[in-house]
């Protein structure tokens, strides 16, 4: 029971993803909100997501997207060469 008093519980609830419309790779970079938005990339059947907390480790939006493309199993620069489906979402955190 001593250990029980030291346990911290954190629950994250994701909001529903919302499509992010953009025209160019540069436009996409300006629409992302580091530290706020989780990002979901989709290219056909491939998809990958990073939670908003990942911005703490990868604060640069271009590097963030490079790493997300790599996670999706594609070339890191795919987001620069091809128009991908992008959706954003947020995380609501609860602590106890």
Residue, then its C-alpha position, 0 to 999 in steps of 0.5 A: x500500500x505504500x507504493x500505491x500512494x506514489x502512483x500517478x495516473x495520467x489519462x489522455x483522451x484524443x479529440x476526433x481528427x479534423x482534416x487539415x487543408x493545405x495547398x503547398x508543403x510550405x503552407x502545411x508547415x505554417x498551419x501546424x501548431x507545435x505542442x498543440x496538434x497531434x498529426x495523422x498522415x495518410x498516403x493510401x493504405x499507409x498511415x502514421x500519427x504522432x501525439x502532440x507530446x512528440x513536439x517536445x522531442x521534435x519541435x521543428x515542423x519540417x523534421x516532425x513531418x520527416x519523422x512521421x513519414x519515416x514512421x509511416x514507412x515512406x521516404x522522410x521527404x514524401x510530404x514535400x513531394x506528394x500531397x498527403x491527407x493530413x488530419x490534426x487532433x488534440x489531447x485532453x489530459x487528466x491527472x490523478 
